[in-house]
Amino acid sequence: MLSIKNLHASVEDKEILKGINLEIKAGEVHAIMGPNGAGKSTLSSIIAGNENYEVSQGEIFLDGEEISELAPEERAHKGVFLSFQYPVEIPGVSVTNFIKTAINESRKANGKEEMPANEMLKLIREKSELLEMDRKFLSRSLNEGFSGGEKKRNEIFQMAMLEPKIAILDETDSGLDIDALRIVANGVNKLKNENNAVLVITHYQRLLDYIVPDFVHVLMDGKIVKTGGADLALELEEKGYDWIKNEQAV
Amino acid sequence: MELKDKLLASFMAFEEKIDTHSELHELRSHAIKNFENKGFPTKKEEAWKYTSLNAILKNDFSVFPKKENAIEFKDVKKYFLHEIDTYKVVFIDGIFSSFLSSTTHDGLDVCLMSSALTKPKYKMIVDTYFNQIASKEESLTSLNTAFSLEGAYINIPKSKVVEKPIEIIYFSTGNEAALMVQPRNLVIVGENAHVQIVERHQSLNSNPVLTNSVTEIFAQKRAIVDYYKVQNDVQTANLIDNTYIAQKQESRVAVHTFSFGGNITRNNLNFYHQGERIDSTLKGITIIGDKQHVDHYTLVQHATPNCESHQNYKTILHDSSTGVFNGKIFVEKEAQKTDAFQQNNNILIGDKATINAKPQLEIFADDVKCSHGCTIGQLDESAMFYMQQRGIPKKEAKALLMYAFTSEVTNSVKIPELKAKIARIIADKLGVNMGFDL
C-alpha cells in the first residue's frame, strides 16, 4: 500500500532523512520508534506532503502511484491521513463544519457528490460515539481551548470520518492520560481492517500496548537501523536506544 | 474652482435656502469659519499622517445634486437586511427617500434630521444634543456642521427596547459626474433603552463620491447601543466617517466597523465617558485589496472611574492596499480603576501591502489596567498544512484561516442576519464558497 524507497530529505540544507526504505501492506500496523531528533516527525510530515521539507532523492508510492510531487490535499484525497502531534487551533470554525468541509472536498476531488446532510449527521454521531466524545464538543471551535487529550481524540475522530487508506499517528500518545489513551487506541483498533494500514510514530512503547504492531522499525539518525516484531518495542523500552547504537558500531 | 472655495461659496446659498432658527445659524457660521481657516486636513497633520485626501479633492464634486433621483427597491434589496423587518431611513444622493424608508413616531422617533432641525417640537432636543459632542476644532466635522441638514434622527425614549434593528442607508446613484454628500445623524438612546443600528453608504455606479458623515450618539444611563457600520462600497467611493459617542453611567455602547471596500475610508471614532461603570466596545474588520486604503482613528476618553473599554481590530490586506490603525486611549487623572484594552492584529497578504499601526496610550491616573497588543504577520504555515492535510485545498484553507482570524469580531455581532451577511461578504472577498455559513 505505502512503499517508500531510498528517501532522502532535508530542511534548510540539513539532511534529516538519509535513505529510508519502508513497505507497508494493507492490513498491517507498523511502528516507528527512535530517539528524539532521529527524523520520525520529519518522515510523517514528508509522507503527508509538508512543503517545508525538500525530498532530494527517493520515491513514495501509494498503491503503486508515485505521490511525492503531489500537494498535501491531493495526498489526503487519495487516502493519506496524518494525526498531528500538535493539532492547530482554528477559532470560529466548529469541529462539525470543519469535518464537513474536509469530507466534501475529498468527495469533490474524487468525483463524488457532496454527502447528504442526514448521512453526514449520522456518520458524525456514530464516529463521535466511538470516541466517546461529548455532543457539545462538536459545536466548539476546532481545537480552540481543547485539552491535549481532547485534541488527540479529535484527530482520531477526523480519521474515523475520513476513513483513510494509510493513517500515520505522530506521537498520538503524548499528552494523553491513561483513559484517553485507551479510548483513542480503541478507536484506532476498531477502524483497522484488511484494506487500510496504520503507521504509529512514537517515542515510547506505551501506546503499542494498545495498538499492537506487526512490525517495529527503529529510526536513528535518518535511517531505519533495525526492524522486528512487537517484541522489539518492549526490548527498546527496557534497554533504551543505546544498545542499538552500540550494535551498529560493531 | 478648488473644492474648498466651492464649498465656501455654496454656504451662503445653502443657508438662505433653509428655514433656520438663529442658534443653528450661529453654529453653522462658526463651523464654516473653522473650516475656512483650517481647510481640508493634509499629511502634515499628525492625525492625517498616513491618509492623503489630495487625489480625491481634485474631483469636481457637485455639492448639491441637481435633481432628485429614484431607485427601484429590487435593485438595492441586497444592501438591506431584507430577510427581517427593520426600520429604515434611506437617502438617495443625500435626499430622503420616503419610498425606500420605513420610519416611525410610534413610541420612538426614527425619522429625518431635517424635520428635527426645523420643526418647533424638536427644538428643545436639538438645543440639548445637536453638535454637543461633535468636534468644534476638527475641520471636516466643522464642514459637515456647516452643511448639516439631512440624515437620520433617532430618539429612543426611556426604557424602550426597540424590537427591530434600524437601518440607515445612503445611496449614491452616480447620476452626478461627481458628488459630495454630508449626512448628519443624531441618535439619542434614553435610560435603560436598547437599540441596534446598522449604517451603510453605498454607491450604485463608478462615478466618484465623497461622503463626509458626522454621527452623534448619546447613551443615557444603562442604555445599550449596538451600532454596526458596513463599508463595502465601490472602488470610486470615499468615506470620511466622524462618529462621536457620549456615554452616561452604566451604559454599554459597541461599534463594529466592517471595512471591505471603497477607495479611501477614514473612520474617526470617538468615545467620551460621562459617568461610572461604562462599557465601550470598538471592533473592526478590514479586508481590502488593489490600492484601497482604510484608516481607523479611534479615541476613548476615560474621564470617570470604574469604566471599561475594549478595542479589537483585525486587518487583512491584499495587493497594494494600505491600512492604518491609530488607537488613542486617554485616561484622565480622575479615571481610577479604568480597564482599557486594545488589540490590533494585521495580516499582510500582498507583497506591496502596508499597515501603519500606532497604539497611543496617555495615562494620568495611577490605579488603572491598560493593555495593548499589536501584531503584523503572514498566514500561519503550520495551520495551512494542517488543513490541507485534511483535504482542504490551499485557497479554501487560506480563506478558513482568514475567517478564523476575524472571528473574534464577527462573533459579537448580535443580529444573526447581519452576521450571516458579513460572513458572506468575507467569503466573497476571499473568493470562496465554504458551503456553510461561517
HADDOCK unambig.tbl for C-alpha pairs under 7 A between the chains (distance, minus, plus):
assign (segid A and resid 48 and name CA) (segid B and resid 389 and name CA) 6.63 0.50 0.50
assign (segid A and resid 50 and name CA) (segid B and resid 385 and name CA) 6.50 0.50 0.50
assign (segid A and resid 72 and name CA) (segid B and resid 388 and name CA) 5.50 0.50 0.50
assign (segid A and resid 72 and name CA) (segid B and resid 389 and name CA) 5.25 0.50 0.50
assign (segid A and resid 73 and name CA) (segid B and resid 388 and name CA) 4.59 0.50 0.50
assign (segid A and resid 73 and name CA) (segid B and resid 389 and name CA) 5.36 0.50 0.50
assign (segid A and resid 73 and name CA) (segid B and resid 390 and name CA) 6.65 0.50 0.50
assign (segid A and resid 73 and name CA) (segid B and resid 391 and name CA) 4.17 0.50 0.50
assign (segid A and resid 73 and name CA) (segid B and resid 392 and name CA) 5.92 0.50 0.50
assign (segid A and resid 73 and name CA) (segid B and resid 393 and name CA) 5.74 0.50 0.50
assign (segid A and resid 74 and name CA) (segid B and resid 391 and name CA) 6.85 0.50 0.50
assign (segid A and resid 76 and name CA) (segid B and resid 389 and name CA) 5.66 0.50 0.50
assign (segid A and resid 76 and name CA) (segid B and resid 390 and name CA) 6.02 0.50 0.50
assign (segid A and resid 76 and name CA) (segid B and resid 391 and name CA) 4.97 0.50 0.50
assign (segid A and resid 77 and name CA) (segid B and resid 391 and name CA) 5.77 0.50 0.50
assign (segid A and resid 81 and name CA) (segid B and resid 389 and name CA) 6.91 0.50 0.50
assign (segid A and resid 88 and name CA) (segid B and resid 383 and name CA) 5.68 0.50 0.50
assign (segid A and resid 88 and name CA) (segid B and resid 386 and name CA) 6.75 0.50 0.50
assign (segid A and resid 90 and name CA) (segid B and resid 401 and name CA) 6.95 0.50 0.50
assign (segid A and resid 90 and name CA) (segid B and resid 404 and name CA) 5.86 0.50 0.50
assign (segid A and resid 91 and name CA) (segid B and resid 404 and name CA) 4.98 0.50 0.50
assign (segid A and resid 91 and name CA) (segid B and resid 407 and name CA) 6.67 0.50 0.50
assign (segid A and resid 92 and name CA) (segid B and resid 404 and name CA) 5.10 0.50 0.50
assign (segid A and resid 92 and name CA) (segid B and resid 407 and name CA) 5.19 0.50 0.50
assign (segid A and resid 93 and name CA) (segid B and resid 404 and name CA) 6.65 0.50 0.50
assign (segid A and resid 93 and name CA) (segid B and resid 438 and name CA) 6.86 0.50 0.50
assign (segid A and resid 102 and name CA) (segid B and resid 390 and name CA) 5.73 0.50 0.50
assign (segid A and resid 102 and name CA) (segid B and resid 391 and name CA) 5.48 0.50 0.50
assign (segid A and resid 102 and name CA) (segid B and resid 392 and name CA) 5.57 0.50 0.50
assign (segid A and resid 105 and name CA) (segid B and resid 391 and name CA) 6.25 0.50 0.50
assign (segid A and resid 105 and name CA) (segid B and resid 392 and name CA) 6.04 0.50 0.50
assign (segid A and resid 106 and name CA) (segid B and resid 391 and name CA) 5.81 0.50 0.50
